[in-house]
Amino acid sequence: MEGVPHPIPRTVEEVFTDFKGRRAGLIKALTTDVEKFYQQCDPEKENLCLYGFPNETWEVNLPVEEVPPELPEPALGINFARDGMQEKDWLSLVAVHSDSWLLAVAFYFGARFGFGKNERKRLFQMINDLPTIFELVTGSARQSKDQPAAHNNGSKCKSSGKSRQSESQAKGMKMSAPPKEEDESGEEEEEDDEQGATCGACGDNYGTDEFWICCDMCERWFHGKCVKITPAKAEHIKQYKCPSCSNKRVRV
């Protein structure tokens, strides 16, 4: 693989310099040297990896044979998908895995040389100030910088509003007025309203500045903090069951 060994980074600044060098090499492979990179990723060959080196060079090669390897290994077999995808999509996918690999290598050095909490935080902040390879390859880096307000507002609304409004918008409406078109089930709606007015765990009233989540089984509402559910975690829950319904799931 590499002909000349590179010095092992031992401080935050050295790890960041190593990160920037490897990143620059990978960016070259996926932008200025893309035709050469594309040709080297022959699907007829064995599993190939894209390596970036601290001296800002890159290489497509077979993975190392020793287990465990000296450093984390890049994504394996990037060449197999080359002809099965649009070139732009394939390059974007390789860019995503390259970003992941760079982080893995940087924090491998941090773990190996005992970086503390503050050192790891400082290293991440230095890395995070740079656009990702994916952003550069897809051209989205400038757009994300030009629109910081939109991203911030979006996340604020998501954390202060109720969970999964796109999936259960009707449930969100129960907290205000029942839909007029559902007059026939008015009694059920009023019952749900009374249940939703207070947290099913602590009994406190609903507050608009707090994150709430509704149980899909009993349709009671809960403070996210009371049932240990964050807005981010709620995004990945297809059907939420409160602790009480979870304990009764055998009979449900």
Secondary structure in CASP SS format (residue, H / E / C, confidence):
PFRMAT SS
TARGET T0000
AUTHOR 0000-0000-0000
METHOD secondary structure of the structure
MODEL  1
M C 1.00
E C 1.00
G C 1.00
V C 1.00
P C 1.00
H C 1.00
P C 1.00
I C 1.00
P C 1.00
R C 1.00
T C 1.00
V H 1.00
E H 1.00
E H 1.00
V H 1.00
F H 1.00
T H 1.00
D H 1.00
F H 1.00
K H 1.00
G H 1.00
R H 1.00
R H 1.00
A H 1.00
G H 1.00
L H 1.00
I H 1.00
K H 1.00
A H 1.00
L H 1.00
T C 1.00
T C 1.00
D C 1.00
V H 1.00
E H 1.00
K H 1.00
F H 1.00
Y H 1.00
Q H 1.00
Q H 1.00
C C 1.00
D C 1.00
P C 1.00
E C 1.00
K C 1.00
E C 1.00
N C 1.00
L C 1.00
C E 1.00
L E 1.00
Y E 1.00
G E 1.00
F C 1.00
P C 1.00
N C 1.00
E C 1.00
T C 1.00
W E 1.00
E E 1.00
V E 1.00
N E 1.00
L C 1.00
P C 1.00
V C 1.00
E C 1.00
E C 1.00
V C 1.00
P C 1.00
P C 1.00
E C 1.00
L C 1.00
P C 1.00
E C 1.00
P C 1.00
A C 1.00
L C 1.00
G C 1.00
I H 1.00
N H 1.00
F H 1.00
A H 1.00
R H 1.00
D H 1.00
G H 1.00
M C 1.00
Q C 1.00
E H 1.00
K H 1.00
D H 1.00
W H 1.00
L H 1.00
S H 1.00
L H 1.00
V H 1.00
A H 1.00
V H 1.00
H H 1.00
S H 1.00
D H 1.00
S H 1.00
W H 1.00
L H 1.00
L H 1.00
A H 1.00
V H 1.00
A H 1.00
F H 1.00
Y H 1.00
F H 1.00
G H 1.00
A H 1.00
R H 1.00
F C 1.00
G C 1.00
F C 1.00
G C 1.00
K H 1.00
N H 1.00
E H 1.00
R H 1.00
K H 1.00
R H 1.00
L H 1.00
F H 1.00
Q H 1.00
M H 1.00
I H 1.00
N H 1.00
D C 1.00
L C 1.00
P C 1.00
T C 1.00
I H 1.00
F H 1.00
E H 1.00
L H 1.00
V H 1.00
T H 1.00
G C 1.00
S C 1.00
A H 1.00
R H 1.00
Q H 1.00
S H 1.00
K H 1.00
D H 1.00
Q C 1.00
P H 1.00
A H 1.00
A H 1.00
H H 1.00
N H 1.00
N H 1.00
G H 1.00
S H 1.00
K H 1.00
C H 1.00
K H 1.00
S H 1.00
S H 1.00
G C 1.00
K C 1.00
S C 1.00
R C 1.00
Q C 1.00
S C 1.00
E C 1.00
S C 1.00
Q H 1.00
A H 1.00
K H 1.00
G H 1.00
M H 1.00
K C 1.00
M C 1.00
S C 1.00
A C 1.00
P C 1.00
P C 1.00
K H 1.00
E H 1.00
E H 1.00
D H 1.00
E H 1.00
S H 1.00
G H 1.00
E H 1.00
E H 1.00
E H 1.00
E H 1.00
E H 1.00
D H 1.00
D H 1.00
E H 1.00
Q H 1.00
G H 1.00
A C 1.00
T E 1.00
C C 1.00
G C 1.00
A C 1.00
C C 1.00
G C 1.00
D C 1.00
N E 1.00
Y C 1.00
G C 1.00
T C 1.00
D C 1.00
E C 1.00
F C 1.00
W E 1.00
I E 1.00
C E 1.00
C C 1.00
D C 1.00
M C 1.00
C C 1.00
E C 1.00
R C 1.00
W E 1.00
F E 1.00
H E 1.00
G C 1.00
K C 1.00
C C 1.00
V C 1.00
K C 1.00
I C 1.00
T C 1.00
P H 1.00
A H 1.00
K H 1.00
A H 1.00
E C 1.00
H C 1.00
I C 1.00
K C 1.00
Q C 1.00
Y C 1.00
K C 1.00
C C 1.00
P H 1.00
S H 1.00
C H 1.00
S H 1.00
N H 1.00
K C 1.00
R C 1.00
V C 1.00
R C 1.00
V C 1.00
END
